[in-house]
Amino acid sequence: MRNEFALERYRYILQQIHAVNENAHRFLAIYQTLATALISAALVLFVGYRKWELAPDVARGGVIGLLILATVVAAFTSMLIVVGALAWLDYRNEECDITDQIVAPGFRKRPNPGNLFRWYETYLLLFILASVITMWVLAGIFLLPAMR
């Protein structure tokens, strides 16, 4: 009975690890979609504010507001990726606990947080950070000064 329970728990843990891995890609897709939409809206506002007879201050405020929204989306996505990585670590440790008890101690090597640069989540977070910085820098250099 104990082994059957452990086997079912092991299957559940493996399923959760798989789900956590898939979620990171979903979160990145959501970020890319929302960031693209928000930055596109900022560019549309930049191109059309004169035609729509908006004051430059209002248009600049709109662009800044859209950039802030994109930054909030990036922060939320980053938080979800970090939480997912922490959940993955927890599930992997639980997997190791089960295999230590049922198979043999040391059967599965425990995850090493020192291998941070081998995790794709690290590069997803770096991509998100780089894209947000790039959006703000390009808006600060090109869009906002041109809206006078």
N, C-alpha and C positions, 0 to 999 in steps of 0.2 A: 504494500500500500504506500509506504514512504517513497519508494523508488518511482512509482507511478505518479505520485503528486509532484515529485521533483522533476520528472520528465515533462509533465504538463506546464509546470512553472518555467522550465527551461525553454520550451517552445514559445510560451508567452513572452519571455524576455527577448528572444531572438526576433519575434514579430515586432516588439516595441523598438528595438534597435533599428530594424529596417524602416519602420515608420518615421523615426527621428531623422534618419538619413534622407528620406524622401522629403520631409518637411522643409529642410534647409533649402532645397531646390525650389520648392513652392514659394517660400518666403522671398527668395531672390527674384522669382518671376513676378511676384506681386510688386516688389520694390521697383523693378525695371519698368513695369507697366505704369504705375502711379507716377514715378519720377518723370518718365517720358511725357505723360499727359500734362503734368504740372509745368514742366519746362516748356512744352509746346504752347501751353496757354500763356506763359510769360512772353514767349516770342511773338505770339499773335497780338498780345497787348502792346508790345513794343512797336510792331509794324503798323498797327491800326489805331493807335491812340489819337493821332492827329486827325485822321479821317472821321473818327467818332467824336471829335471835338472835346476830348478829355484834357483837363489841365495836366501839364507835365508832372506836377507834384502828385496828383492822383494816380497817374500811370506808374510813376516810380514806386509809389506805395503799393500798388497792385503787384508789380514785379517782385518787390521785396516780400510781400505777403505770400506769393506763390513759392518763392524760394524758401521761406520759413516752413511752409507746409511740406515741401519736398524734404527739408531737413528733419522735420518731425517724423515723416514716413521712414526716412533712413534710420533715425534713432530707434523707432519701434521695431523695424525689421532687424536691426542689429541686436536689440534686446532678445527678440525671439530666437535668433541664431545662437546667442550665448546661452540662453536657457536650454535650448535643444542640445548643445554640446555638453552642458552640465548633466542633463538627463541621460545622455548617452554614456557619460562616465559612470553614473550611478548604475545604469543597467548592466554595463560591462563588468563592474565590480560584483554585482549580484550574480551575474553569469559565472564569474570566477569562484564565488562562494559555493555555488551549487556544484560545479565540477570538482572543486576541492573535496567536497563531502562525498559525492557519489562516485566519481571516477578515481582521482588520486590528487593529493596536494601538488599544486604547481602544474596541473594538467593544462590550464590556460594561463598565459602570462597576463598579468594585470596591466591595464592601460597606464601609460606614462604621460602625465601632463607636460613633461619636458619635450615631448615630440610635437609641440604646438605647430611647428612649421611644416609638419607633414599632414596636418588636418586641412581639408578643403575649406572648412568654416573660417579658418584664419584668412584665407585669400578672398573669401566672400566679404568678410568684414573690411579688409583692406580695399577691395573694389568699391564698396559702398562709401567708405571714408574718402577715397580719392575722387569719386564722382561728385560727392557733395562739395568738396573743396574746389574742384574744377568749376562746378556750376556757379558758386559764389565769386570766384576769381574772374571768370569770364563775364559775368553780369556786372561786376564792379569795374572792369576795364572797358567793356564795350557798350553794354546796354544803358546802365544808369547815367554815365556821363553824357551820352547822346540824347537823353530825354530832357532837354532844356527848353 
